[in-house]
């Protein structure tokens, strides 16, 4: 059928809209991450109530479904002990440079701010180590040395 004979409201020719993908594995969060999820849900509910454009409403509803699901399945992880684990602020040395990162949930991750998802390769390499221990990383033996690890939250 020629495009000339289509109705203007015929969405058949548009790209399909998919749900936002949920990260695999457990939905571990910090208290800060759980609060941020709740704020995101509230913001999206507010924006949806104020939106009159049908296409924008559809996008907001999709985002809202994602954040409601993430918020309802969130698990606050127990605080880490002496070893590097989810919810830890870790100071480490890699390639001669000392850096500090926090191991957080997938939705809270922001590498530019030093918050790395606990599923990221660097976080996986650090997990289980204690201060003074080293680990292999990126094909190099003993590439990472943990200097300090402490809980982000009390």
C-alpha positions in Angstrom: 0.0 0.0 0.0 1.3 3.4 -0.9 2.1 5.8 1.9 -0.3 8.2 0.2 -3.2 6.1 1.2 -2.4 5.8 4.9 -4.3 7.6 7.5 -2.4 10.3 9.3 -2.8 8.5 12.6 -1.5 5.3 11.2 1.5 4.4 13.5 2.4 1.3 11.5 5.3 3.0 9.8 6.8 4.3 13.1 9.6 2.6 15.0 8.3 0.2 17.7 8.7 1.3 21.3 10.2 -1.1 23.7 10.2 -1.3 27.5 13.4 -0.1 29.1 15.6 -3.1 29.8 16.0 -4.1 33.5 19.6 -4.9 34.5 20.1 -8.6 35.2 20.7 -9.9 38.7 19.6 -8.6 42.1 18.4 -5.0 42.4 20.7 -4.0 45.2 20.6 -0.4 46.3 22.0 1.9 49.0 19.6 4.0 51.1 20.6 7.0 49.0 19.7 5.0 45.8 16.3 3.9 47.2 15.5 7.5 48.0 16.6 8.6 44.5 14.3 5.9 43.0 11.3 7.2 45.1 12.1 10.8 44.0 12.2 9.7 40.3 8.8 7.9 40.6 7.3 11.0 42.2 8.8 13.3 39.6 7.5 11.1 36.7 4.0 10.9 38.3 3.9 14.7 38.5 5.2 15.2 35.0 2.7 12.6 33.6 -0.3 14.3 35.4 0.8 17.7 33.9 1.5 16.4 30.3 -1.2 16.8 27.6 0.8 15.5 24.6 -0.1 11.8 23.9 3.3 10.9 22.6 5.1 12.4 25.6 2.6 10.7 27.9 3.4 7.3 26.4 7.1 7.9 27.0 6.5 9.1 30.6 4.4 6.0 31.3 7.1 3.7 30.0 9.7 5.5 32.2 7.3 5.3 35.1 6.8 1.6 34.7 10.6 1.1 34.8 11.1 3.1 37.9 8.2 1.7 39.8 9.5 -1.8 39.0 13.0 -0.9 40.1 11.7 0.7 43.3 9.4 -2.2 44.2 12.1 -4.8 43.7 14.9 -2.8 45.4 16.9 -4.6 48.1 18.9 -2.6 50.6 22.2 -4.5 50.9 23.7 -5.1 54.3 26.6 -2.8 55.0 30.0 -4.2 54.1 32.4 -5.5 56.7 36.2 -5.3 56.4 36.3 -6.5 52.8 35.2 -4.6 49.6 31.6 -5.3 48.9 28.4 -3.5 47.7 28.0 -0.2 49.6 31.7 0.3 50.1 33.8 3.4 49.4 37.1 1.9 48.1 40.4 3.6 47.7 42.6 1.6 45.4 45.8 2.0 43.2 45.7 1.1 39.6 48.4 1.9 37.0 50.2 4.0 39.6 47.2 6.2 40.3 45.2 6.3 43.5 41.4 6.6 43.1 38.4 6.3 45.3 35.0 4.9 44.1 31.8 3.8 45.7 30.2 0.4 44.7 26.5 1.1 44.2 23.4 -0.3 42.4 23.0 -0.2 38.6 20.6 2.7 38.7 22.7 4.8 41.0 25.9 4.3 39.1 27.6 7.5 37.8 31.2 6.9 36.9 32.0 10.6 36.5 30.9 11.1 40.1 32.9 8.0 41.3 29.9 5.7 41.7 30.4 2.4 40.0 27.8 -0.3 39.5 28.7 -3.4 41.6 28.4 -5.4 38.4 31.1 -3.4 36.5 34.4 -5.3 35.8 36.4 -3.0 38.1 33.9 -3.5 41.0 33.9 -7.3 40.5 37.7 -7.4 40.6 37.7 -5.4 43.8 34.9 -7.3 45.6 36.1 -9.6 48.4 39.5 -7.9 48.8 40.7 -6.3 52.0 43.1 -3.4 52.5 46.6 -4.3 51.3 45.4 -7.1 49.0 45.9 -7.1 45.2 43.9 -8.5 42.3 44.4 -9.2 38.7 42.7 -6.8 36.3 42.5 -6.3 32.5 44.9 -9.2 31.9 47.5 -7.9 34.3 48.6 -9.8 37.5 48.2 -7.8 40.7 47.2 -4.7 38.8 44.9 -3.4 41.6 45.8 -2.8 45.2 43.2 -1.9 47.8 44.3 0.8 50.1 41.2 1.3 52.1 37.5 0.2 52.2 34.7 1.5 54.4 30.9 1.5 54.3 29.3 4.4 52.4 26.4 4.6 54.9 26.3 3.7 58.6 
